[in-house]
């Protein structure tokens, strides 16, 4: 049974860590007999791209848990009968490949607001004539060489609000850094594992003036690239910034920490890859103590530091006057909920897991070092 959670406490995690909040949604994709037991308010807030319909539900009414909007996976076994199913009027998200787009040529797509696309073709296929008048989000996994052509032929360039380029990198997609091409873009994710050499020419001319959120997770952000990006127009107006990476340097974090942000609410500097040097997380946390005192940050997402001293130093010098929530990523056992308060973890130490035996005690010591933040009014949560 999942405990009730304040929706305001999980809102900062929606974009990057949805399965940390809704592991039961992941299970529903595999098991149509599962039932959501999360608080109903959170169920309604779940992004439609995570509420994928099981093939066992075709032609039937969608479960009550999916009362608002759902997603459908369009595979080679797609049948036009699905578009006539009782739940089709709730479908707002489609997960497709470039090849399977052709199967939607005669389907009413007027309710579709988001597409997740994975390219598997070395040669971009011919695009079908599709009408997507309400499309607002595109999530791309792979190089997606036909993305620019797709936006143009589907006539969605002017209305696209969210663009996520995940996994691969292709020079044809660098147009996304030109705000004139996507005038309505507000949320940009560029998780392409790009090197500094690839990032430099993109950032030299980039403008983020209309963006609310920017995600550069996974790229190699050294101090020079970070300094270049942090000086681009619009950075000061960001609401959400994510810059975590497996090889992130503390010097890079300092560059961003010293920026003059006017409305930043959420900052993510967590190291999301496992098996990386544990010192990276400690260095990043210590680098944050150099942040400007006028930084309006409210939500901070970090990886659990390996050094207890780093945690204590952050608590002592915590510079964010408006900080309301700290999210700490670490390894938990399979029996543990994906989202716990610090108090719950410390009272149930059996939930803590570490890949190297014998280090659980040190993990708990680092978590205990963060307790004074709670006493100061900051909510501290532990997530996978």
PESUL-V357771 format. One record per pair of residues at least 24 apart in sequence whose ideal C-beta (glycine too) atoms are under 7 Angstrom apart, sorted by the first residue. I is the first residue (numbers start at 0). GAP is how many residues later the second one is. Records with the same first field share a line. If there is no record, write none. Layout:
BEGIN
I: GAP / GAP
END
This chain:
BEGIN
0: 36
1: 35 / 36 / 335
3: 35
4: 34 / 37 / 334
6: 34 / 35 / 38
8: 316 / 370 / 372
9: 32 / 329
11: 254 / 287 / 289 / 313
12: 314 / 370
13: 33
14: 198
15: 199 / 201 / 226 / 252
16: 366
17: 29 / 32
19: 318 / 319 / 363 / 364
20: 317 / 318
21: 24 / 28
22: 315
24: 25 / 26
27: 26
28: 25
31: 24 / 25
35: 29
43: 24
47: 44 / 45 / 66
48: 44 / 65 / 67 / 90
51: 43
52: 34
57: 24 / 27
58: 26
59: 26
60: 25 / 26
61: 25 / 28
65: 24
70: 24
73: 26 / 29 / 30
74: 25
75: 24
77: 25
79: 26 / 27
82: 24 / 25
97: 26 / 27 / 48
98: 26
100: 26 / 27 / 29
101: 26
103: 24 / 26
104: 24 / 25
109: 24
112: 24
113: 25
116: 27
117: 24
118: 24 / 25 / 26
126: 26
129: 24
131: 24
134: 24
135: 24 / 25 / 26
136: 24 / 25
137: 25
138: 25 / 27
139: 24 / 25 / 26
140: 25 / 26
141: 25 / 26
142: 25 / 26 / 27
143: 26 / 29
144: 25 / 27
146: 26
147: 24 / 27
156: 24 / 25
157: 25 / 26
158: 25
159: 24 / 25
160: 24 / 25 / 26
161: 24 / 25
162: 25
163: 25
164: 24 / 25 / 27
165: 25
166: 25
167: 24
168: 24 / 25 / 29
173: 28
176: 25 / 29
178: 28 / 30 / 31
184: 25 / 26
185: 24 / 25 / 26
186: 25 / 26
187: 26 / 27
188: 26
189: 25 / 26 / 29
190: 24 / 26 / 27
191: 27
192: 25 / 26
193: 25 / 26
194: 25
195: 24 / 26 / 28 / 29
198: 26
199: 25 / 28
202: 25 / 26 / 29
203: 24
205: 26
206: 25 / 26 / 27
207: 24 / 25 / 26 / 27 / 30
208: 24 / 25
209: 24
210: 27
211: 26 / 27 / 28
212: 25 / 26 / 27
213: 24 / 27
214: 27
215: 26 / 27
216: 25 / 26 / 27 / 28 / 55
217: 27
218: 26
219: 25 / 27
220: 24 / 27 / 31
221: 27 / 30
222: 26 / 28 / 29 / 32
225: 26 / 29 / 30
226: 28
229: 25 / 26 / 29
234: 24
235: 24 / 25 / 26
236: 25 / 26
237: 26
238: 24 / 25 / 26
239: 25 / 26
240: 26
241: 26
242: 25 / 26
243: 24 / 25 / 26 / 27 / 28
244: 26
245: 25 / 27 / 30
247: 32 / 36
249: 33 / 34 / 36 / 37
252: 31 / 34 / 35
253: 33 / 36
256: 30 / 31 / 33 / 34
257: 32 / 34
259: 32
260: 34 / 35
262: 33
263: 31 / 32 / 33
264: 32 / 33 / 34
265: 33
266: 30 / 33
267: 33
268: 33
269: 31 / 32 / 33 / 59
270: 32
277: 28
278: 27
280: 24 / 25
281: 24 / 25 / 28
284: 25 / 26 / 29
285: 24 / 27 / 28
287: 26
288: 24 / 25 / 28 / 30
290: 28 / 29
292: 26 / 28
294: 24 / 25
295: 26
296: 25 / 26
297: 24 / 25 / 26 / 27
298: 25 / 26
299: 26
300: 26
301: 26
302: 26
303: 24 / 25 / 26 / 59 / 62
304: 61
307: 57 / 58 / 61
310: 55 / 58 / 59
311: 57
314: 54 / 55 / 57 / 58
317: 55
322: 55
323: 54 / 55
324: 53 / 54 / 56
325: 44 / 47 / 52 / 54
326: 54 / 56
327: 42 / 52 / 54
328: 54 / 55
329: 33 / 52
330: 24
331: 52
337: 45 / 46
338: 42 / 44
339: 41 / 42
340: 40
341: 25 / 28 / 29 / 32 / 38 / 39 / 40
344: 37
END
